Amino acid sequence: MDSNAALELAEAVRDACREAVAEAWEDAGVQGLCVEGRCEVAIGAIERIALKSIVERVLAERGAGRGG
């Protein structure tokens, strides 16, 4: 994997983490959880991110971008 591919993958994982945390934090707040509870929910959301699907998507997008 070249450095551009690695960077794209890292950015995709970062974006997925950001989205998961924001959604989990908001949902936990609506449920009335305290800050500690919201943090636990947010960490759990990160742990449940499907990394394999992110890797597969990024690699497929890179392959499609090269016409392959």
CYANA upper distance limits for C-alpha pairs under 8 A (distance plus 0.5 A):
  1 MET  CA      5 ALA  CA      6.55
  1 MET  CA      6 ALA  CA      6.96
  2 ASP  CA      6 ALA  CA      6.79
  3 SER  CA      7 LEU  CA      6.55
  4 ASN  CA      8 GLU  CA      6.69
  5 ALA  CA      9 LEU  CA      6.64
  5 ALA  CA     59 LEU  CA      8.43
  5 ALA  CA     62 ARG  CA      8.31
  6 ALA  CA     10 ALA  CA      6.61
  7 LEU  CA     11 GLU  CA      6.59
  8 GLU  CA     12 ALA  CA      6.67
  8 GLU  CA     58 VAL  CA      7.65
  9 LEU  CA     13 VAL  CA      6.75
  9 LEU  CA     54 ILE  CA      8.13
  9 LEU  CA     55 VAL  CA      7.05
  9 LEU  CA     58 VAL  CA      6.74
 10 ALA  CA     14 ARG  CA      6.60
 11 GLU  CA     15 ASP  CA      6.57
 12 ALA  CA     16 ALA  CA      6.66
 12 ALA  CA     54 ILE  CA      7.37
 12 ALA  CA     58 VAL  CA      8.01
 13 VAL  CA     17 CYS  CA      6.64
 13 VAL  CA     51 LEU  CA      7.90
 13 VAL  CA     54 ILE  CA      7.45
 14 ARG  CA     18 ARG  CA      6.63
 15 ASP  CA     19 GLU  CA      6.64
 16 ALA  CA     20 ALA  CA      6.53
 16 ALA  CA     49 ILE  CA      7.84
 17 CYS  CA     21 VAL  CA      6.50
 17 CYS  CA     45 ALA  CA      8.50
 17 CYS  CA     46 ILE  CA      6.21
 17 CYS  CA     49 ILE  CA      7.94
 18 ARG  CA     22 ALA  CA      6.60
 19 GLU  CA     23 GLU  CA      6.65
 20 ALA  CA     24 ALA  CA      6.49
 20 ALA  CA     42 ALA  CA      7.70
 20 ALA  CA     45 ALA  CA      6.19
 20 ALA  CA     46 ILE  CA      6.80
 20 ALA  CA     49 ILE  CA      8.21
 21 VAL  CA     25 TRP  CA      6.30
 21 VAL  CA     42 ALA  CA      5.32
 21 VAL  CA     43 ILE  CA      7.83
 21 VAL  CA     45 ALA  CA      6.85
 21 VAL  CA     46 ILE  CA      7.25
 22 ALA  CA     26 GLU  CA      6.68
 22 ALA  CA     42 ALA  CA      8.18
 23 GLU  CA     27 ASP  CA      6.63
 24 ALA  CA     28 ALA  CA      6.47
 24 ALA  CA     38 ARG  CA      7.98
 24 ALA  CA     41 VAL  CA      6.60
 24 ALA  CA     42 ALA  CA      5.68
 24 ALA  CA     45 ALA  CA      6.95
 25 TRP  CA     29 GLY  CA      6.67
 25 TRP  CA     38 ARG  CA      5.94
 25 TRP  CA     39 CYS  CA      7.66
 25 TRP  CA     41 VAL  CA      7.43
 25 TRP  CA     42 ALA  CA      6.21
 26 GLU  CA     30 VAL  CA      6.79
 27 ASP  CA     31 GLN  CA      6.83
 28 ALA  CA     32 GLY  CA      6.93
 28 ALA  CA     33 LEU  CA      6.04
 28 ALA  CA     37 GLY  CA      7.89
 28 ALA  CA     38 ARG  CA      5.80
 28 ALA  CA     41 VAL  CA      7.27
 29 GLY  CA     33 LEU  CA      5.97
 29 GLY  CA     34 CYS  CA      7.87
 29 GLY  CA     38 ARG  CA      7.14
 33 LEU  CA     37 GLY  CA      5.80
 33 LEU  CA     38 ARG  CA      6.37
 34 CYS  CA     38 ARG  CA      6.62
 35 VAL  CA     39 CYS  CA      6.65
 36 GLU  CA     40 GLU  CA      6.81
 37 GLY  CA     41 VAL  CA      6.73
 38 ARG  CA     42 ALA  CA      6.59
 39 CYS  CA     43 ILE  CA      6.62
 40 GLU  CA     44 GLY  CA      6.65
 41 VAL  CA     45 ALA  CA      6.75
 42 ALA  CA     46 ILE  CA      6.98
 43 ILE  CA     47 GLU  CA      6.80
 44 GLY  CA     48 ARG  CA      6.80
 45 ALA  CA     49 ILE  CA      7.07
 50 ALA  CA     54 ILE  CA      7.17
 51 LEU  CA     55 VAL  CA      6.73
 52 LYS  CA     56 GLU  CA      6.61
 53 SER  CA     57 ARG  CA      6.51
 54 ILE  CA     58 VAL  CA      6.63
 55 VAL  CA     59 LEU  CA      6.59
 56 GLU  CA     60 ALA  CA      6.50
 57 ARG  CA     61 GLU  CA      6.57
 58 VAL  CA     62 ARG  CA      6.66
 59 LEU  CA     63 GLY  CA      6.62
 60 ALA  CA     64 ALA  CA      6.54
 61 GLU  CA     65 GLY  CA      6.52
 62 ARG  CA     66 ARG  CA      7.00
 63 GLY  CA     67 GLY  CA      6.98
 63 GLY  CA     68 GLY  CA      5.55
 64 ALA  CA     68 GLY  CA      5.78
